[in-house]
């Protein structure tokens, strides 16, 4: 756990505070917390691996005579009132196991449920809703945005038979990683496969997504942060290249074409997303939606491209939400100041 709180006002008063919940190894929130501290925004960061050691009490205040409802927390003896809560990669699977399997599961699910409900009670929370991949594809198609032809199936050979072209994309329905034990991640990464090869695959005991492979002119990773859009062109040999051959991946910051910006903002509004990492293709000028990762990392892309635009946007968005929760507007900090505060911060992160 990492605190960035003022030195006074913690004994009798609950300090308004941003709450960040993630995994211990994620770089994004470490950088964000340091930047918020320099911007005068108090915060606390907890991680799934050590959260079980926290001493916690929570009380919901509000009702008659109160302007708003607050969930006041006592964390290890410090009283805070969460203004903004952001949970990323805060998975119960990351929490260390004990000898009692039932107690391990109860503990992990209880902490996960608490953080999820804390997001609902806070004046503001990120990332917003978390639509699954099938919901995303259906929503994008209904919004008039092109999506790849898609089949969810336990028989990939049958699905491939219905797809055009010589290649297909196979990916999981859920997360790209499974965690058999805390901290041990096994990738279930997307693949581009020859259609003829997938036609020979046996049936599975779980559903997968089989999609047409869309020929394209560019692949984009586009970040939506409270209405702001930041785009990166990504060059890679295969979908899993960022994990398997990082040096061969190129990332270049680009201006988002108007059609891309409109699509991202429209879908973010549709799904109630303050933050989202969108994966898109440009095919003969047409936008093709692949998916949005509501926990998507950004530091790795910034490092590859050589900038801090998303980190700056995230810090300013959190500060704005924090001030709004306090009933303050306040002038925004200059972009140059936030960029200066980000100098020297870590640039490496995982790719999700």
C-alpha positions in Angstrom: 0.0 0.0 0.0 1.3 3.5 -0.9 0.0 6.7 0.7 0.2 10.2 -0.7 -1.9 12.2 1.9 -1.6 15.6 3.6 0.2 15.6 6.9 -2.8 17.2 8.7 -6.5 16.5 9.0 -6.3 12.7 9.4 -7.2 12.3 13.0 -10.7 13.7 13.3 -11.6 14.4 9.7 -11.8 12.0 6.7 -9.4 13.3 4.1 -10.9 13.4 0.6 -8.7 11.0 -1.4 -8.3 9.2 -4.7 -8.2 5.4 -4.3 -6.2 3.4 -6.9 -6.4 -0.4 -6.8 -4.3 -2.6 -9.1 -1.6 -5.3 -9.0 1.8 -4.7 -7.5 3.7 -4.9 -10.7 1.7 -2.4 -12.8 3.7 0.8 -13.6 0.7 3.0 -14.6 -0.6 3.7 -11.1 2.8 4.2 -9.5 3.5 7.0 -12.0 -0.1 8.4 -11.7 0.1 8.5 -7.9 3.4 10.4 -7.9 2.0 12.9 -10.4 -1.2 13.4 -8.5 0.9 14.1 -5.4 2.8 16.9 -7.1 -0.5 18.3 -8.4 -1.8 18.4 -4.8 -4.3 15.5 -5.1 -4.1 13.1 -2.2 -4.3 9.4 -3.0 -3.8 5.8 -1.7 -2.8 2.9 -3.8 -3.5 -0.7 -2.8 -2.6 -3.9 -4.6 -4.3 -7.2 -4.9 -1.3 -9.1 -3.6 -1.1 -7.5 -0.2 -4.6 -6.1 0.3 -5.6 -8.9 2.7 -3.1 -7.4 5.3 -5.1 -4.1 5.5 -7.1 -3.2 8.6 -10.4 -1.8 7.1 -13.6 -0.3 8.4 -16.1 1.4 6.1 -19.2 3.4 6.9 -21.7 4.9 4.5 -22.8 8.4 5.5 -25.5 10.6 3.9 -29.3 10.8 3.9 -31.3 13.6 5.5 -29.2 16.7 6.2 -26.3 15.6 3.9 -25.5 17.0 0.5 -24.2 13.6 -0.8 -23.5 10.1 0.2 -19.9 9.3 1.2 -18.3 6.0 2.0 -15.8 6.8 4.7 -12.9 4.4 5.1 -10.5 3.7 7.9 -7.4 2.1 6.3 -4.8 1.1 8.8 -5.9 3.9 11.1 -6.2 6.6 8.5 -9.7 8.0 7.7 -10.4 8.9 4.1 -13.4 9.8 1.9 -12.9 8.4 -1.6 -13.5 11.0 -4.3 -12.4 8.9 -7.3 -11.9 5.2 -7.3 -10.1 3.4 -10.2 -9.6 -0.4 -10.2 -7.4 -2.0 -12.9 -6.2 -5.6 -13.0 -7.6 -6.0 -9.4 -8.2 -9.7 -9.7 -9.1 -12.0 -6.9 -6.9 -14.6 -8.6 -3.8 -12.5 -7.7 -4.4 -12.8 -4.0 -2.1 -15.2 -2.2 -3.5 -18.6 -1.3 -3.7 -20.2 2.1 -3.9 -23.8 3.2 -7.7 -23.5 3.4 -9.1 -23.3 -0.2 -12.5 -22.2 0.9 -11.1 -19.4 3.1 -8.8 -18.3 0.3 -11.8 -18.0 -2.1 -13.9 -16.2 0.5 -11.2 -13.7 1.3 -10.4 -13.0 -2.4 -14.0 -12.6 -3.4 -14.8 -10.4 -0.4 -12.0 -8.0 -1.2 -13.0 -7.9 -4.9 -16.6 -7.3 -4.1 -15.7 -4.5 -1.7 -13.6 -2.7 -4.2 -16.3 -3.1 -6.9 -18.9 -1.6 -4.6 -16.6 1.1 -3.5 -16.4 2.2 -7.2 -20.2 2.4 -7.2 -20.4 4.5 -4.1 -17.6 7.0 -4.9 -18.6 10.3 -6.6 -16.5 9.2 -9.6 -15.0 5.9 -10.7 -13.0 4.6 -13.6 -12.9 3.1 -16.1 -16.7 2.9 -16.3 -18.7 -0.1 -17.6 -16.9 -3.2 -18.6 -18.6 -4.7 -21.7 -17.4 -8.1 -22.8 -16.0 -8.8 -26.2 -19.3 -10.0 -27.6 -21.2 -7.0 -26.2 -18.5 -4.8 -27.7 -18.9 -6.3 -31.2 -22.7 -6.1 -31.0 -22.6 -2.5 -29.8 -20.1 -1.4 -32.4 -22.1 -3.1 -35.2 -25.3 -1.5 -34.0 -23.6 1.9 -34.0 -22.8 1.4 -37.7 -19.1 0.7 -37.2 -17.6 -2.2 -39.2 -16.6 -5.3 -37.1 -15.0 -8.5 -38.4 -17.3 -11.4 -39.2 -17.3 -13.3 -35.9 -18.4 -16.7 -34.6 -18.2 -17.9 -31.0 -17.9 -21.7 -31.0 -16.5 -24.8 -29.5 -15.9 -26.1 -33.0 -13.3 -23.8 -34.6 -13.1 -25.9 -37.7 -16.8 -25.4 -38.5 -16.4 -21.6 -37.8 -13.4 -21.4 -40.1 -15.3 -23.1 -42.9 -17.8 -20.2 -42.9 -15.1 -17.5 -43.0 -13.7 -15.9 -46.2 -10.0 -15.6 -47.0 -7.0 -17.7 -46.4 -6.5 -16.7 -42.8 -8.6 -16.4 -39.6 -8.2 -14.9 -36.2 -8.7 -17.1 -33.1 -9.0 -15.5 -29.7 -10.4 -16.2 -26.2 -13.9 -15.0 -25.1 -12.5 -13.7 -21.8 -9.1 -12.5 -20.5 -5.9 -13.1 -22.6 -4.3 -14.7 -19.5 -5.2 -17.4 -17.0 -3.7 -17.5 -13.5 -3.6 -21.1 -12.2 -1.9 -19.8 -9.0 -1.3 -16.2 -7.8 1.4 -14.5 -9.9 1.7 -17.3 -12.4 0.2 -16.0 -15.7 -0.2 -18.2 -18.7 -1.0 -16.5 -22.0 -4.1 -17.4 -24.1 -3.0 -14.9 -26.8 -4.8 -14.1 -30.0 -3.4 -15.8 -33.1 -3.7 -15.3 -36.9 -3.9 -18.8 -38.3 -4.1 -20.3 -41.8 -7.8 -21.1 -42.5 -6.7 -24.5 -43.9 -5.0 -25.4 -40.6 -7.9 -24.3 -38.4 -10.2 -26.5 -40.5 -8.3 -29.5 -39.1 -8.6 -28.5 -35.5 -10.7 -30.7 -33.1 -13.6 -29.5 -31.1 -12.9 -27.8 -27.8 -14.4 -28.0 -24.3 -14.7 -24.2 -24.1 -15.9 -21.5 -26.5 -13.5 -19.4 -28.5 -13.9 -16.5 -30.9 -13.1 -17.2 -34.6 -13.0 -14.1 -36.8 -12.3 -13.2 -40.4 -8.9 -11.7 -40.9 -9.4 -8.2 -42.2 -6.8 -6.9 -44.6 -5.8 -3.4 -43.4 -3.6 -0.4 -44.1 -3.0 0.4 -40.4 -3.5 -0.9 -36.9 -4.2 1.6 -34.2 -4.2 1.6 -30.4 -6.4 4.5 -29.4 -6.8 5.7 -25.8 -10.0 7.4 -24.6 -9.5 9.5 -21.5 -12.5 11.6 -20.4 -13.3 12.6 -24.0 -9.7 13.1 -25.1 -8.4 10.7 -27.8 -4.7 9.7 -28.2 -3.8 7.4 -31.1 -0.7 5.2 -31.8 0.0 3.3 -35.0 1.3 -0.2 -34.2 3.4 -2.3 -36.5 3.8 -5.9 -35.6 4.2 -9.3 -37.2 1.5 -11.1 -35.2 -1.1 -10.3 -32.5 1.1 -11.8 -29.8 4.3 -10.0 -30.9 4.2 -7.4 -28.0 4.6 -10.3 -25.6 6.9 -12.6 -27.6 9.0 -10.3 -29.7 8.8 -6.9 -28.2 11.9 -5.5 -30.1 10.1 -6.1 -33.4 7.1 -4.0 -32.6 6.9 -0.4 -33.7 4.7 2.2 -32.0 4.3 5.7 -33.5 2.1 8.5 -32.1 -0.3 9.7 -34.8 -3.2 12.1 -35.1 -6.4 10.2 -34.8 -8.3 10.5 -38.1 -11.7 12.2 -37.6 -13.6 8.9 -38.3 -11.5 7.2 -35.7 -12.0 9.9 -33.1 -15.7 9.9 -33.7 -16.0 6.1 -33.4 -14.0 6.0 -30.2 -15.9 8.8 -28.5 -19.2 7.4 -29.7 -18.5 3.9 -28.4 -17.1 5.3 -25.1 -20.3 7.2 -24.6 -22.4 4.2 -25.5 -20.7 2.0 -22.9 -20.2 4.7 -20.3 -16.4 4.6 -20.4 -14.2 7.3 -19.0 -11.2 5.3 -19.9 -10.6 2.7 -22.5 -7.8 1.3 -24.8 -9.3 0.7 -28.2 -7.8 -1.6 -30.8 -8.9 -0.6 -34.4 -7.9 -1.2 -38.0 -8.0 1.2 -40.9 -9.0 -0.7 -44.1 -9.2 1.4 -47.2 -10.1 4.4 -45.0 -12.8 2.5 -43.2 -12.7 2.1 -39.4 -12.8 -1.5 -38.2 -13.5 -2.1 -34.5 -11.7 -5.0 -32.9 -12.1 -4.5 -29.1 -11.6 -2.2 -26.2 -9.6 -3.1 -23.1 -10.9 -1.2 -20.1 -7.8 -2.1 -18.1 -5.4 -1.5 -21.0 -1.9 -0.3 -20.1 -0.5 2.8 -21.7 3.0 3.3 -20.4 4.6 0.6 -22.7 3.1 2.3 -25.8 4.3 5.7 -24.6 7.8 4.4 -24.0 7.9 2.8 -27.5 6.6 6.1 -29.1 8.7 8.4 -26.9 6.0 10.6 -25.2 3.8 11.0 -22.2 0.5 12.2 -23.7 -1.8 9.5 -22.1 -0.1 9.8 -18.7 -0.7 13.6 -18.9 -4.3 13.2 -19.9 -5.0 10.6 -17.2 -3.5 12.7 -14.4 -5.5 15.8 -15.5 -8.7 13.8 -15.8 -8.3 12.4 -12.2 -7.5 15.8 -10.8 -10.6 17.2 -12.5 -12.9 14.5 -11.1 -11.4 14.8 -7.7 -12.0 18.6 -7.6 -15.6 18.1 -9.0 -16.3 15.6 -6.1 -15.3 18.4 -3.7 -17.5 20.9 -5.4 -14.6 22.8 -6.9 -13.9 23.7 -10.5 -10.4 25.1 -10.2 -8.2 26.0 -13.1 -6.6 23.0 -14.8 -2.9 22.6 -14.4 -0.9 23.5 -17.5 0.1 20.5 -19.7 3.7 21.6 -19.4 3.6 21.3 -15.6 2.2 17.7 -15.8 4.8 16.8 -18.4 7.5 18.1 -16.2 6.2 16.1 -13.2 6.3 13.0 -15.3 10.0 13.4 -16.2 12.1 10.6 -14.8 9.2 8.3 -14.1 9.3 4.6 -15.1 8.4 3.9 -18.7 8.1 0.2 -18.8 4.8 -1.7 -18.3 3.0 -4.8 -19.3 0.9 -5.1 -22.5 -2.7 -5.8 -21.9 
